[in-house]
Amino acid sequence: MQSDNIQTSKSIQQETGRTFHLATRLLPARIRHPTYVMYAFFRVADEVVDQPEGPPPTVQHEQLEVIREAALGNIDPAETDHVAVLAAFQDLAERHDISEETINVFIDAMEMDIAQARYDTFEDLREYMRGSAVAVGHMMTEVMDPPQKEAALPHATALAEAFQLSNFLRDVREDIHDYGRVYLPQETLERHGVTEEQLADAEVDDAFRAVMQEELARTDELYREGVAGIRYLPEDCQFGVLLAAVLYADHHRLIRDRGYDVLTETPDLTRRRRLWLLARTWWHWRRNGDPEATFYTVSAVSERGPGETPTDAHGHGQPAWRG
């Protein structure tokens, strides 16, 4: 039964997370199978609030609470609409000692998506990501169980934030049209004089490009911080995480190549591009075995030069492009 539950989770990842699925396949089986389960759990919860014509907020809250109680082991997954996924997650949480706090923080973030669709500052957005992305990174770290877990965790936090920010920057069009959400910080939009009407009307001008440049610079810095911690992970996990970083960051290349236009069409990596990045990353990894050196050679994120002062993870400093 457990193998069937894992297969169900794997199928969900294959169908809805092609980029992450490719990287997951490069992880050892002891990590790969739990990753399928975690992804499916995250997806099941996320889809409660990511339905353009979904149920009313009260029903969404009720559905999330059922998922929470099942994930915490307080109710039988058979009482839910997601028996296989939640049964597999219950088993995973028990075996890997996933804390109740981490589960609650994640579900709380999904609850936030019901009522909150704007974030005034990056710090406000970061508080949301503490559940939606960082909790995910912490669960992955618990499952990988690196020898220096405390050293690895801050980097896992940064990398999880970078992944989610890349998705936000890629999905501006989809988020505002399908869900009525804007994940670009309001302070950044206001600083450059960009309105939500402009986003909805797909008006790409120099002001919007400046917004995207600023947020891409911030996200690039989080990738730098996150990738610096891959060396703390078990050796057989490092390449899979590195490849995920390369693939997610490649959306930045797509965005820049399109002149920062994410409003008329959502940039998407082709299968051919993903496989090319896999081959190139593997070749450089085999040559040097250094995750940071490989990342900067292959990815769309450049290694910070001596004269650069990009926006740091907290939004301080001045992006190099503004100098």
Secondary structure, DSSP 8 states (H G I E B T S, - for coil): -HHHHHHHHHHHHHHH-HHHHHHHTTS-HHHHHHHHHHHHHHHHHHHHH--TT---HHHHHHHHHHHHHHHTTSS-GGGSS-HHHHHHHHHHHHHTT--HHHHHHHHHHHHHHHH----SSHHHHHHHHHHHTHHHHHHHHHHH--TTHHHHHHHHHHHHHHHHHHHHHHTHHHHHHHS----S-HHHHHHTT--HHHHHTT---HHHHHHHHHHHHHHHHHHHHHHTTGGGS-HHHHHHHHHHHHHHHHHHHHHHHTTT--SSS-----HHHHHHHHHHHHHHHHHH--HHHHHHHHSSS----TT-----TTS-S--GGG-
